[in-house]
Amino acid sequence: MAAAGPRELRIRMYNVGFGDCFLLTFFYKASEKHVLVDFGSTAAPLRRKAQMGEIAADIESITKGRLDAIVVTHRHQDHISGFATNKAGNAPGDVIARISKDAVVIQPWTEDPTLKTNARAPNSAGSSGAKGLSALHVQSLDAMHKIADAVVKRVGAMQDGDESEEGEELSDSAGVPPDGQAFIPGLGVGPALRNRLGFLGETNLKNLSAVKNLMSMSDKHEYLSYGTKTSLSGGVLPGVKVHVLGPPTIEQYDAVSKQRSRDSAEFWQLQAAATKITAEETVERLFPDHPSVQADALPVSARWFVRNVKSMHATQLLELVRIVDSAMNNTSLILLFQIGEKLFLFPGDAQIENWEYALRAAPDSAAKRKLLSAVSLYKVGHHGSLNATPKSLWKLFKKKPKFIAMMSTRPGKHGDKRAHTEVPRQTLVDELEAHSELHVTTTLKGENALFEDVRVKL
């Protein structure tokens, strides 16, 4: 290790519930450097409230009022909600902005507000017809927020209508929604299905306050893609090399524009879906002054039909919002910090399509696999989602002595145990416990623990 390099790294994992917030402190001989990786949550911890203001105050205190860099892996609420501000100027995002005036703000290439409509790759001048691939990708990401917003509104309407028919449920012969729960009276949608719709919808809403704050809190911004250089390497962090392993651009690897489990579900089609679904929200009723026909006024046979149609519609919405969620995760930054022989991996919520470029498709993938096989610390992807730790990556980890794993999560908020999609996925947790030194926010010592520190000598 070069003499100018750090002597120790402390990773502080904050207990935000279902979300991520990590503060990396690099200890040098006569100074410290602080890098904040994400700050957000969509569900409070199980044993305490998610005190985002308390966390922001701790970050301000531990950094002595100066952050050197902020890494925002992607725009999901559970990674950026803490950056939101308020008119009083005392929100968590206001605190972070106050200590980040000289920080470099690092985000995926998809967040670059200067991307031109004829761009074929970030900040390039090449043209691909009427609209460049990268610009189209970004436009589709924005369209996804319209889908999410429409889904959230519909879930709200579902909840508002729950009292329209008291005590009525369908028999088993009428069919059961995919979540296996009893139908909500007058709705035809089980509570678990409705909750998943609401959770994924809210997660994918665009937090304009947080986004604008991140854009304005510093004059130094970097929008990274696979293989690009960053000022973190040797500049902001002397003696540290940072490898950018994701996300690839669409030109590098267009598989990130699709969801692996549904190859026909093209990313680009979400623009059309957003237009259609939001248009449906604004269509005026043909006879607005005429009272609606209540479900209990329909013939019994018609009620069966209407409820099943509603259930089918909700299931289709869930499939659509899952595609939205997956595509957004595939814009996630994957950063590998290298200090001498120690390697620290922070992949945000990157899923398989993002990962497989670095692991298999990139021209230098063999060199990247060699680096990943020597990882010293792994921030577990997507709060323990199985799809965020692909087997091809896990096999690289298992070849070495026990590494450190850090997982910020909260059970019961995402996925379904019966469908084996729960987050965190139990099979992954079992593997992590067997092959790593696992640190999880759900098992922090002390009922009111705000964070856990992991220190690594360099």
Secondary structure, DSSP 8 states (H G I E B T S, - for coil): --TTS-SEEEEEEE--SSS-EEEEEEE-SS-EEEEEEEE--SS--SSS---HHHHHHHHHHHTTT--SEEE-----HHHHGGG---TTS-SHHHHHHHT-TT-EEEEEGGG-TT--TT-SSTT-----TTS-HHHHHHHHHHHHHHHHHHHHHHHHHHHHGGGSSTT----GGG---TT-----TTT---HHHHHHHHHHHHHTS--HHHHHHHHHS-SEEEEE-TT---TTBTTTBTT-EEEEEE---TTT-GGGGEETTEEEEETTHHHHHHHHHHHHHH---SSTTS----GGGS-HHHHHHHHHHHHHHHHHHHHHHHHHHHHHHTT--EEEEEETTEEEEE-TT--HHHHHIIIIISTTHHHHHHHHTT-SEEE-GGGG-GGGS-HHHHHHHHTSS-EEEEE---TTSSS-TTTT--SS-HHHHHHHHHHEEEEEGGG-SSTT--EEEEEEE-
